[in-house]
């Protein structure tokens, strides 16, 4: 049995629905803050299987954005570690790797 909500009018918590719908409208207008966008990502992660059918495309969108942010965060951490390693090598008087501009 599929417990997924099929229509918005079947939504259990109308206040929560209105809040999320308002944020989605604001997002589509390009007017959300980073915090509001984080709220939307969190909502769709936590309620992914219990959302109105009309919001399925938003779930996919915010899942993708969250995934890409995690990837970017990991890349930045790896680059920071590499920069720290190069700086340490330089302080120790070793030549930086060829092609490194640190």
Secondary structure, 3 states (H helix, E strand, C coil): CCCCCCCHHHCCCHHHHHHHHHHHHHHHCCCCCHHHHHHHHHHHHHCCCCCCHHHHHHHHHHHHHHHHHHHHHHHHHHHHHHHHHHHHHHHCCCCCCCCCCC
